[in-house]
């Protein structure tokens, strides 16, 4: 059964685990360092659809259907789908679920949706409420630009602090008996340091990542050295630097063990268009499935703290001059002892 440890961390005693994962990546993501590790890379951003939003939905559908094929599962074998995206009313998740025909809970934590979904899925499996729970995330660069900033057709120039919303989708199956277990989860608190610039998401999200990490370490009575890797979602170059600086002020150095999905997904040296690095709900999903899980499955890493970060503003709140609240949810992924 799930137990609470400390002030805000959940321990999953029955070993909910990641049984399989599937990824569909966009062309820019396919040209990045992890390109060969994705299950499918689409050749263009249209994905055979008439709009960017429909293309995002197609990416998620492909990832979900591919996941089912990998495990030889049918939709009826899945008790629950927990997923989210960046678009209004979670249209990508909900419209894809209409086709997948699986009971669905839509979640919104922006780019932190992956770890929010893994937390809910682990609770469901650990609590005996479901045997198999699918977790999905998706985003599309052009669809996100249209909703949150400016349509790409306008050719608006961005500052160097801006990040590149990842195009892609990832789907995970949580159940029992896998090599990689979800051991613990520390849900994030909403943190707002007054940042108002939508082109500096990394700077806005870094304090939320700091808050969650410090609370997690306090609850579990662990140190940074107890983890083979601490992986944040989407802080990118600016946020990574600030995150490490904030933790140094607390006497908690993480450099050497800290990695960021926004920096792992692209080669900033050759892919100049990505600016400070990656972002988007799919960013941490693609990196987790293609990079983190394989390392855990091979035994290269034994324990990883995965901490996806999300910016919780909307176009309306930005236009009204409000600051940007952020959140970071963390899950501990461990290689199950005794698995081959």
Order of alpha helices (4+ residues) and beta strands (2+ residues): beta-beta-beta-alpha-beta-alpha-beta-alpha-beta-alpha-beta-alpha-beta-beta-beta-alpha-beta-alpha-beta-alpha-beta-alpha-alpha-beta-alpha-beta
